[in-house]
């Protein structure tokens, strides 16, 4: 098999190539490639450092970075004190958002058949007794109980029991 390979390769003398000089050129190319890879690695390290992707000081030192301690000024709160009666500035932003408040007299469940048979004068029995307080709901969340009152010929509600903040938060979960 080596005889076949020898036929395909030109003779040194006929091609004018020196085996030693060819080996030296290949070795020099490998050395240059190694230097190029080291240079490329240095460029990557510099780019990663610039992007803030180096993990620690050891990586920065290995990349040849100049690390110096910098003295920073102390931060001071220069904001104006809140003048909204103890309500924090984070709540001040939401105070003008409108919410839906409703009073629930009672509820019941009926089959659709009975619902379709309702007409003027029909009576629907609710799950509350007469005189029992109404539920005061804000955006569907119970916040209080109260009783119906008349205010200048309009209905109103007098709150009799307000649900505590911790109970309201538990009901949201």
Secondary structure, DSSP 8 states (H G I E B T S, - for coil): -HHHHHHHS--HHHHT--HHHHHHHHHHHHHHHHHHHHHHHHHHHHHHHHTT---SHHHHHHTT-------------------STT--HHHHTTTT----EEEE-------HHHHHT--TT-----SS-TT--EEEEETTEEEEEEEEEEETTEEEEEEEEE--HHHHHHHH-
